[in-house]
Amino acid sequence: MQLRFCGGARTVTGSQHLLSVNGSHVLLECGLFQGRRAEAYERNQQFAYDPARLDAVLLSHAHIDHSGNLPSLAAREFRGPIYATAATAGLCQLMLRDSAYLQERDIEWVNKIRRRRGEPLAQPLYSIEDAEAALRCFVGLQYDQPQQVAPGVEATFRDAGHILGSAGILLQIESKGGKLRLGFSGDIGRPGMPVLRDPQPLQDLDALIMECTYGSRLHSPPGDAAEDLAQAIRDTAAAGGRVIIPAFAVGRTQSLVYELHKLFDQDRIPDVPIFVDSPLATNATEVFRLHPECFDRETYRLFLQDQRDPFGFDRLQYVRTVEESKKLNTLKYPHVVISASGMAEGGRILHHLKNNLDDHRNLVLLVGYAAQDTLARRLMEGEKVVRIFGEEYPVRCKVKVMDAFSAHADRRELLDYLAFNSPDRLKRIFLVHGELKQAQSFKDALRSQGYPEVHIPEPGEVYAL
């Protein structure tokens, strides 16, 4: 029995881990690597295994850095089952199609510039047909429903509280070497966040593959987020500017809309228009409405018991068409635009940023994690000139980072999640989905808690279990 760490090792994108046991090969996730365009394109085309020989894929949640390269598997003749929760399967129906469409559209923009410069034209990573082939492989499961996914391998999905349908996965494995309870955390959510239930930790494990995105950092308390958001909107509106928020279409956008709905009801933000400019976010919100079983008690108390829509109110408008999106850049009065993608690496947010970065009255509000070398990360780090679609734009607007909206558990919350496992039993922990600095700091914390073997795998590294 062995684990190969094919992606998401010492980085926060491209999650991909291969479990080989009893002659079968089970892939944990197949996410897109995101970063510098040329490097990302090259890395996403390459696999450390033959996709056609995979027996199954287990998917913790729908975010593109975990699911977004599944169409490339299908393009290379993978036809096995992709197991995920029913809500994740519903979101991926939208997200994988959208990913293929956006790649094709973004390549069109890049190729316009390349034609002008006489450079070779680029090709999209995969097609919508490849995305459709992957979607036909999905098998939707409920939380806490054991499923045999390969001979001797039973998987159970537990609510991870990260986004709608997100799960940690318990793998109960029987092989010639004996029995093993292996946990895969996926991305771990935070207690007390809006809309979704709190994370349900994996317990009584022998080994664990664990994310450590914020392994060395503490977030602001979730309760501080609402007032920080309200103040940012009040200040920008008073200056006559726009608030531009890059946000993941699934999870972050719905949390923001939920909080804005409450702030609007409480008269804590000015009466300015709020636009969600993302067809994917608009469609994903419909999937949220179809899965109230994932919601927490507050959402029921404030909205559902009175049959009110948590994701819709008077000043909110969902924007679908390109023409409507373009009109937003002609508005002369204060407003808020929430648009994908959260790392500002594709989609309509790029057009909003290139049209608004040079105005000192405006605010770019960054409310989630951004991987190294992404546009959102460069804005976080204070770069004064950034490249969008191959051209340079000066950054004269205000840039504010708010980590209280993060859907990832911080250092303290990660340790609390792990506390349900005794160091006497949990002998091996593999830290993934975290940059090296975060992983090393969290490794030190785990060793101080008594966990004997904590590994930070290198890309491609293989471990025997």
N, C-alpha and C positions, 0 to 999 in steps of 0.2 A: 504494500500500500504506500503510495507516495503522492506528494503535492508538488506541483510545478507552478511557480508564480510568474505568469506570462504577462501580466499588466497590473497597474495599480500598485506596484512595488516601488517604494521611495518616491511616489508621486500621488496626486489626488485624482488623476484621470485614467481612463482606459482600464478599469477594473476587469481582471480576467485571471482566474486561478483554476488549474486542471487537477482533478482528483482521479487517480488511476488505482483501481482496486478490483480484484476478482476478474481480471481480464477486460473490464469495462473502463470507459473514459467519460467522466462527468465534468462538465465545465461549469464553474461558478461564475456566471455573468460574462458579458462580452461587450464592454463599453468602448466608446470612442476616446482615443487619446486626443487631448486638446492642448494647443500651444502654438508655437510658430507654424505657420501654414505648411511650409515645405516639409518640416520634420514630422508634423502630425499626419500628413498625407502618406508619407513613406511608412511610418510605424503602423498606421491603420491598415495598410495593405498586407502586412506580413503577419504570419501566425507561426507559433513555435510547435505546431502539431498539424495533423491533417484534419481539417474540419469535417470531411466526409466520414471519418472514423469515430467521431464523437457519438456516444450512445444517448446523451441527454444534456440539456442545459438547465441550470437552476438560476432564476433571476430574482434578486432581492427587491428591486423596485425599478420604476420606469425612467429615472433620470438618464439622460443620454450618455453620461460618462460611465454608466453601468449597462445600458441596453443598446447603445447607438450603433455598435458594429455587428449586431446580429444579422443585418442584411448581407454583410460581407461573408458570413458563414454560409448563408443560403446560396449566395453566388458561387460558392465553392462546394456545392452539392451536399451540405448538411441538410438532412430531412428528419432528424429525430425530434422528440418532444421538447418543448421549452416550457418548463413548469414555473408558474408564478401565481400570485393571488389573483382572484377574479378582477379586483380593482386595478391591479397592475396590468393585467392583460387588456382591460378596457382602455387604459391610458396609452399603452403601447400601440394600440390600433391607430391612435392619432399621431403619436410622437415619431414612430418610425417612418410613416408616410411623410410627415412634415420634415423630418431630417433629410430624407432623400430629395424632397422638393426644394428645401432651402439650399442644399449643396448644389443642386443644378442651377438655381437662381444666382447664388453667390459666384459660381464659376462663370456665369454669363457676365457679371460685372467685372470680374478679374480679367476675362478675355477681351472685354472692350479696351481695357488699358493695355493689355498685351498686344492687341492688334495695332494700336496706335504706336507702340514702341517697336513693332516688328519682332516680338518675342513669340516662342512656340505657345500654342494654345493648351490649356489644362483640361483634364477630364474629371468629372465628379467621381467620388470614391465608389458609389454604387447608385443604382437606379431605383425608381419607384417599383419596378417589377421585382427587383431583389427584395425590397421591403415587404411586398405582398407575399412573396414566397416564405419569408421568415414568419410573418403573421399567421400563416396557415399552420405553423408548427405549435402554436401556443395551446397549453392546457391550463385552464383556470382552476385554482384550488381555493378552498376556504382556510382561514386561520385554524390552527390546531387540528387539522385533518391529515393524519399520516398517509404518505404515498410512497410506494416502492418505485424508485426511479432507476434502479439497476439491480442486478442480482446481489443480494446481501446488503443493499443500501436503501434505507427508509428515510425520507425527508419529511419534516414537519415545519410549517411556517408559523412564526410567532410575530405579533404586531410590534414593529420597531418604532412607531410613532414619529417617523421622519417625514414622509409624504403619504398621500392617500395610497393605501395598499402596500406600503413598505413592510419588509419582513426581515427578521433574523431567521436563519435556517438551522434547525437541529438535524444533524445527520447521524443516524444510528447504524453502525456498520458492523457486519459480521464477515470475517475472512479467516483464512487459515491461521492468522496470527492472533485470533481472538475477537473480542468485541470492543468497540470504541465509540464514545459519544463525542463527535466533532461538531463544534459550533462555527457558524459563519455569521458574523454580526450584521453584514450589509452596512448601511449607514444608520447610526443610532441617533434617534431623535432626542428631544429635551422634554423633561417634565414641565407641565404648566404652560405649554404653548397653545395658541388658539387653534380651534377647530378639531384637532385630532386627539385621540387618547394618548396617554403616557406610554413610553416604551415598556414592553414586557421582556425582561431579561431572560437570556438562555441560562439554564441552571444545570448543575451536576455534570459538568463537562470534563472530559479527559484532555482535550486539545481545543484551541480556539483560534480562528482567523478573525482578527479584530481591527476595525478602522481606528485611526488615530489622527484624524484631520486637525483637531485642536488639542493635541496631546500636551502642549505646554501653555495653553492659554485659558483664561477664564472669561466668560461672556458677561456683559452687563445683565442684570436680572431681567427676565421677560417683562416684568411689571413696569420697567423704565421705558420700554420701547414706544408705547403709545404716546406719552408726552413728548419724547424726543421727536417723533414723527410729526406730531401736531405743531411743535415749535418750528421745525424746519419749513413746513408749509406756510405757517403764518408769516415768518420772516421773508421768505421768497416772494410771497404774494404782495406783501407790503412794499417790496422793492420793484414790483412790476415784472418779475421774472417768471420763468417756468421751472418746474421740478421734473427732472428726467430720471426715471428709476429703471435701470436694467434689472430684470428679475426673471428667474426661471419661470417658464410658463406653467409648470406643474408644481404646486406646493407653495412657493414663495408668493406668486401672484395672488393666489386665493387667500393666503394669510394676510397680505397687505390689504386686499379689498375688504376682508372681514374687519380688520382694525379700523380702516377708514370709515366703514359703515357705522361702527360704534362711535367714532369721533364725530361724525356728522350728526348722529342722533343726539349727541351730548353737546352740540354747538361749540366744539373745541377747535374746529378748523373753519376758515372762511368759506363762503359760499362760492367756491370756484369749481369749474368743470374738472372731472377726473376721467381720463380715458385709459382703457386697457387696449393697447394697440398690438394685438397678437392674435391672429386667427387660432393658433394652437391653444393659447390660454383661454380664449373664448370657448372653444370646443371642450377643453379639459375641464372647465368649470361645469359644463353639462354632465361630464362623467362624475364629478364630485357630487352633484345633486342626485345621481343615481345610486350613491353608496353612503347613505346616512348611517349605516351600521358601523362606519369607521369614525364617526364624530364623537366628541366628548360631551360631558354633561352640560357645560356652559352653553354650547351651541344649541342643544335641545332647549335649555331654559330660556335663552334670550330670543331665539328665532323659531325653531321647529315646532315647539308646542303651540305657538300662535300662528303657525303656517306662514311665517315670514321667510323670505329668501335671504340667507346670510350673505349672498354674493351679488346682491342687486339693491340699489337705492336711487333716489331721484337724481343726484348729480353725477352718477356713474354711467358711462357709455362704453359699450364694447365695440371696437372698431374692427371690421372685417376686410373691407376692400382696400386695394392699393390707393385708389383715388381718395378715400376718406383719410387714409394715413397721410398722404401728401398734404392734405388741407390743414392738418394739425400744425405744420410748419409755417403756415400763413397767419395763424391766430395772433392777435396783437395784445391780448389780455392774459393775465396770469391763469395758469392751469397746471395740472399734473398729468404726466404721461408715464404709464407703466408698460414696458415693452421687453420682449425677449430678444436675445438670450441673456441669462444672468451674468455670464463671463464676457459679454459683449464680443463674441467671436462669430456672430452670424445673425441674420434676421433683421427686422425693421429697426431695432435699437441703433444699429450702425448709422442709419440715415438720420435719426433724431440726434445722435451725438455729433455727427459732422455738421449739422445745421445749427447746433446750439452751444458748442464748446467755447466759442469765441466771445460770448456775451457775459459780461461780469455780473449781470443781474440774475443769471440762471444758476440753478443748483443741480449737480449730478449727485444723486443719493445712491450709494452702494450698500446694499443690504444683505449680501451673502458672500460666501467664499469665492475667491478668484484664483485660479491656478497660475503658477509662474508662467510668464511670457504672454498671458492673455491681455487684451485691451483693458479689461476692468482692473486687472492687477497693476498695469502701468499707470492708470489713473489713481489708484489707491496710493501708489508710491510717489505721486506728485510730479510725474513727468509733464513738462510744459509744452511739448510738441509730440503728437501721436500720429501714427499712420492708420488710415482707414481706406480700404479699397486701393491700397498702394500709393495714396497721396497723403501729404502731411497737413495737419490741422493744429493751430495753436490752442492751448487750453487756458482760457481767461476766466471761465466760470468758477464758481465755488464747487468744491468736491468734498463730500461728507461721507464717512464710513460709519455705519450702524451695525454692530455685530449682535445686538439684542434680538434681531429677527432671524438669526442663524437657526437653521433646522438641524444642525449638527450638535451633538453633545460636546460640552467643553471638558477640560481635564477632570474637574471634580465630578461631573456627571458620568464620564466614562468610568471612573473609579467606582462610583456608586453602582453602575450597571454590572461591573465585574464582581462586586462584593457577594453576589449570590453563589460564587464558586470558591470552594476552599483550595488554598495552595497545596494542601496535602493530596488533592485529587487532580486538580488542573495542572498538569506537568509541563505543557507546552503552549505558548502563546506566540502567534505570528502577527506582527504589526504591519498592516497594509494601509493603503489609501491615506497616506500622510507624507508630507515632505520630510526629508531626513532629520532636520532639526526637531520637528515635532515628535517624530518617532523616537529619537534618542532620549528626549526629555521624558516621554511617557514610559519608555523602557526603564529608566532609572526609578520612576515612581512605582512601577510594578515590582521591581526587584526589592524596593524598600518595604513593600507590602508582603513579601515572602514568596512570591511566585518564582520558582526555581529556574525555568528556562524561558527566556523571552528573546525571540529572534526578529530581526529586521531584514527580511529577505531582499536580496538583490534581484533585479529583473532577470528572469530566466532560471533562477536558482531552484534546485530540486531538493526536497527533504523527504526522508523516509519516516513513516509513522508506524 
